[in-house]
Amino acid sequence: MKTTDVVIIGGGVIGCAIAYFLRKQHIDVVLLERGEIGGQASGAAAGLLAPPGPLTGPGPFADLVLAGFASLAALVPELEASSGIHLGYERPGALRIVRDQKRVAHLQKRFANWQALGLPLYWLSGAEACQREPLLAPDVCAAVYSPAEAQIQASSVVQAFAQAAQLAGARIYPHHEVAGVLTQQDRAIGVYTTQGETITCNHLVLASGAWAAQCCAWFNVTLPVSPLHGQLIALSQPMPHLKHIIFGEAAYLAPKGETLFVGATREDMGFDTTVVEKGSSWLYETATRLIPALAQGTIQASWAGLRPRTPDRRPIVGFLPPWENVLVAAGHNSVGIILSALTGQCIAEMVTTGNTPPLMQNFTPGRFLNI
Ligand SMILES: Cc1cc2nc3c(=O)[nH]c(=O)nc-3n(C[C@H](O)[C@H](O)[C@H](O)COP(=O)(O)OP(=O)(O)OC[C@H]3O[C@@H](n4cnc5c(N)ncnc54)[C@H](O)[C@@H]3O)c2cc1C
């Protein structure tokens, strides 16, 4: 039987970031992952660090996303140095475009809301947008240019957190599925795996992504986290290459070297991660409407993952009442990569101090538990 200070269930970007920040505080950690590290949503993500998308204006969620955006960007040099893994972080800037005059007023309204967030943003006419990104469809009639938006290689971020945590002494076990928990009064005292191994602990962190509700059920707590299927395709970059991240018509195009990621669908498919042909066709057709030069290309790859969805589209991070030493870090919806470093820092602080950092106070499990 193993014993540790903290057991983390889930080896996605959230669990691995938590392991990394706990080890920075010299806390003993065991992370258990059912499959491969980064094998679920975190490995499937596009890696966009594009805060305005999910935000409608200032407020606690905007504060959280903008703080997450800043803390991941600031961590890149340290994480690359401590893991030896290149993260592919870059700031190409983003263009949010419309091709239909009827949509201009809607984009203008969003532009006004986003300006209140304090990010540098510029309103462009269609001609100005096409000058900045010559591959855009000639019928683009307006755009918002946002030079601060960035991207990263999502799968590398997960591997880097895991590698750096492991080099600092974390014990990370892929292919170890947690089957249940051991409890005593209001405390978790350990977990057991499907292989029959027991690990005892002082704290338990549920970082099991779209499967968080199943882990909470072990504690007789119902948390509304459910899977939302998302699919991406990869195309060859046209010549000359697309330079910016492009958002339009409910899709995005992200230039990654010689490749272009196009995402992402949103479908209710339960826990099924199958790639759906209809979704790939929709992504390809939308991409070619926005960038006509892509019509000569073919789909090189397609893949899918399960976003951990919550009813209010906000993450759930904090202690799981009435359990004294059980924490949840799940439900990161479409912003789990952006929020990974900040979530890791906050959970490490909660484990060491027992306090919820002010930024996370609106996002604790309590909001769904009527307490
Ligand atoms: C198509 C797509 C595109 C996306 N693009 C972006 C983006 O551009 N930017 C961004 O910020 N976010 C993006 N996201 C969202 C982001 O991927 C997620 O919010 C994030 O990966 C969630 O991380 P996680 O660690 O909570 O979940 P996961 O990566 O799913 O990890 C949870 C892990 O827990 C494991 N697990 C579950 N139950 C158990 C158990 N009983 N025992 C052991 N292990 C268990 C699972 O196997 C899994 O590996 C995207 C998501 C998708 C699907």
The ligand as an ORCA input file, in Angstrom:
! r2SCAN-3c Opt
* xyz 0 1
  C     -11.944     19.976    -29.513
  C     -11.527     20.750    -28.305
  C     -10.823     21.949    -28.459
  C     -10.435     22.688    -27.345
  N      -9.703     23.825    -27.513
  C      -9.288     24.538    -26.426
  C      -8.483     25.693    -26.587
  O      -8.145     26.052    -27.710
  N      -8.105     26.387    -25.475
  C      -8.473     25.987    -24.208
  O      -8.120     26.657    -23.233
  N      -9.234     24.869    -24.028
  C      -9.647     24.141    -25.101
  N     -10.420     23.035    -24.944
  C     -10.864     22.681    -23.589
  C      -9.781     21.901    -22.833
  O      -9.290     20.889    -23.655
  C     -10.378     21.314    -21.558
  O     -11.048     22.304    -20.797
  C      -9.247     20.722    -20.692
  O      -8.444     19.871    -21.471
  C      -9.802     19.968    -19.516
  O      -8.725     19.376    -18.865
  P      -8.963     18.246    -17.763
  O      -7.623     17.850    -17.259
  O      -9.991     18.718    -16.789
  O      -9.679     17.062    -18.581
  P      -9.056     15.855    -19.420
  O      -7.940     16.268    -20.277
  O     -10.201     15.147    -20.078
  O      -8.428     14.943    -18.294
  C      -9.199     14.242    -17.349
  C      -8.534     12.889    -17.177
  O      -9.132     12.203    -16.095
  C      -9.010     10.822    -16.380
  N      -9.919     10.061    -15.513
  C     -11.281     10.165    -15.460
  N     -11.761      9.308    -14.540
  C     -10.688      8.647    -14.002
  C     -10.547      7.626    -13.012
  N     -11.619      7.097    -12.382
  N      -9.304      7.190    -12.712
  C      -8.208      7.714    -13.342
  N      -8.288      8.675    -14.307
  C      -9.517      9.128    -14.620
  C      -9.366     10.745    -17.856
  O      -8.881      9.538    -18.438
  C      -8.699     11.989    -18.406
  O      -7.423     11.745    -18.981
  C     -10.788     22.242    -26.039
  C     -11.492     21.046    -25.898
  C     -11.845     20.303    -27.001
  C     -12.571     19.000    -26.813
*
